[in-house]
């Protein structure tokens, strides 16, 4: 079983748009794979966001669906030029 952690910094002025993009990503993953993600912000740094997707048993399907959802949401274009989504995967 794998757990995915995706973290990135946002520009405060883009927060509402990025939150909408994340909701779209998470809705698509829930509809396609029944995977329900969470969105968190760092306690002392509210512009650092993290999405968490836990209990993934089909990594290839998840990663394919995640990439498609990211593209459809347009999230990459909402992040700053030096910001990117960093994906970390852990397994138990």
DOKE-974499 format. One record per residue (C-alpha): x, y, z; residue in three letters. Coordinates in steps of 0.05 Angstrom, whole numbers, plus 32768, in hexadecimal, padded with zeros to 4 digits. Each point is the difference from the previous one (the first is absolute). Layout:
# DOKE-974499
@X:X, Y:Y, Z:Z, residu:Ala
...
//
This chain:
# DOKE-974499
@X:8000, Y:8000, Z:8000, residu:Unk
@X:801B, Y:8044, Z:7FED, residu:Unk
@X:7FF4, Y:8047, Z:8019, residu:Unk
@X:800B, Y:803E, Z:7FD5, residu:Unk
@X:8013, Y:8044, Z:801B, residu:Unk
@X:8000, Y:803B, Z:7FD0, residu:Unk
@X:801A, Y:8043, Z:801A, residu:Unk
@X:8009, Y:8044, Z:7FE0, residu:Unk
@X:8000, Y:804A, Z:8010, residu:Unk
@X:7FCA, Y:802E, Z:7FE6, residu:Unk
@X:7FFA, Y:804B, Z:7FF6, residu:Unk
@X:7FCB, Y:801A, Z:8030, residu:Unk
@X:7FDD, Y:8025, Z:7FC7, residu:Unk
@X:7FF5, Y:7FBD, Z:7FDD, residu:Unk
@X:7FE7, Y:7FDA, Z:803D, residu:Unk
@X:7FB6, Y:7FFD, Z:7FEC, residu:Unk
@X:8010, Y:7FEB, Z:7FB9, residu:Unk
@X:8032, Y:7FCB, Z:8017, residu:Unk
@X:7FCF, Y:7FE6, Z:8034, residu:Unk
@X:7FCD, Y:7FF8, Z:7FC8, residu:Unk
@X:8032, Y:7FDA, Z:7FD6, residu:Unk
@X:8010, Y:7FD2, Z:803A, residu:Unk
@X:7FB6, Y:7FF3, Z:800B, residu:Unk
@X:7FF9, Y:7FED, Z:7FB7, residu:Unk
@X:803C, Y:7FD1, Z:8004, residu:Unk
@X:7FE4, Y:7FDF, Z:803F, residu:Unk
@X:7FBA, Y:7FFA, Z:7FE3, residu:Unk
@X:801B, Y:7FDD, Z:7FC2, residu:Unk
@X:802A, Y:7FD0, Z:8029, residu:Unk
@X:7FC5, Y:7FF0, Z:802C, residu:Unk
@X:7FD2, Y:7FF4, Z:7FC5, residu:Unk
@X:8032, Y:7FD6, Z:7FD8, residu:Unk
@X:8024, Y:7FD9, Z:8036, residu:Unk
@X:7FD9, Y:800B, Z:8041, residu:Unk
@X:803E, Y:8022, Z:801D, residu:Unk
@X:7FF1, Y:803A, Z:802E, residu:Unk
@X:8038, Y:8031, Z:800A, residu:Unk
@X:800B, Y:8035, Z:8035, residu:Unk
@X:801C, Y:8046, Z:7FFB, residu:Unk
@X:8029, Y:801E, Z:8039, residu:Unk
@X:8026, Y:8041, Z:800B, residu:Unk
@X:803E, Y:8005, Z:802A, residu:Unk
@X:7FF2, Y:801C, Z:8045, residu:Unk
@X:8033, Y:8037, Z:8000, residu:Unk
@X:8004, Y:8009, Z:7FB5, residu:Unk
@X:7FBA, Y:8004, Z:7FE2, residu:Unk
@X:801A, Y:8006, Z:7FB9, residu:Unk
@X:801E, Y:7FBA, Z:8003, residu:Unk
@X:7FCB, Y:7FCE, Z:7FED, residu:Unk
@X:7FFF, Y:7FB4, Z:8001, residu:Unk
@X:7FD0, Y:7FCE, Z:7FE1, residu:Unk
@X:7FFE, Y:7FBB, Z:801E, residu:Unk
@X:7FE7, Y:7FC1, Z:7FDE, residu:Unk
@X:8004, Y:7FC2, Z:802B, residu:Unk
@X:7FF4, Y:7FB6, Z:7FF8, residu:Unk
@X:8011, Y:7FFD, Z:7FB6, residu:Unk
@X:8003, Y:7FB8, Z:7FE7, residu:Unk
@X:8005, Y:800D, Z:7FB5, residu:Unk
@X:8038, Y:8033, Z:7FF8, residu:Unk
@X:8002, Y:8001, Z:7FB4, residu:Unk
@X:7FB5, Y:800D, Z:7FFB, residu:Unk
@X:8004, Y:8035, Z:8036, residu:Unk
@X:803C, Y:8024, Z:7FE2, residu:Unk
@X:7FDF, Y:7FFF, Z:7FBB, residu:Unk
@X:7FBF, Y:801B, Z:801B, residu:Unk
@X:8024, Y:8034, Z:802A, residu:Unk
@X:8027, Y:801A, Z:7FC4, residu:Unk
@X:7FC1, Y:8004, Z:7FD5, residu:Unk
@X:7FDB, Y:8025, Z:8038, residu:Unk
@X:803A, Y:8030, Z:800A, residu:Unk
@X:8000, Y:8011, Z:7FB6, residu:Unk
@X:7FB5, Y:8009, Z:7FFD, residu:Unk
@X:8000, Y:802C, Z:803E, residu:Unk
@X:8036, Y:802E, Z:7FE5, residu:Unk
@X:8022, Y:8002, Z:8043, residu:Unk
@X:8046, Y:8005, Z:7FE3, residu:Unk
@X:7FEE, Y:8043, Z:7FDF, residu:Unk
@X:7FE7, Y:801B, Z:8043, residu:Unk
@X:8041, Y:7FF5, Z:8025, residu:Unk
@X:8039, Y:8031, Z:7FFD, residu:Unk
@X:8037, Y:7FF9, Z:7FCB, residu:Unk
@X:8030, Y:7FE3, Z:8033, residu:Unk
@X:7FCD, Y:7FD4, Z:8023, residu:Unk
@X:7FF0, Y:7FB9, Z:7FF1, residu:Unk
@X:7FD9, Y:7FC7, Z:801F, residu:Unk
@X:8030, Y:7FD0, Z:8023, residu:Unk
@X:7FE6, Y:7FB9, Z:8005, residu:Unk
@X:801A, Y:7FD0, Z:8035, residu:Unk
@X:7FE9, Y:7FB8, Z:8006, residu:Unk
@X:8008, Y:7FD5, Z:803E, residu:Unk
@X:7FEC, Y:7FB8, Z:800A, residu:Unk
@X:7FF3, Y:7FD2, Z:803A, residu:Unk
//
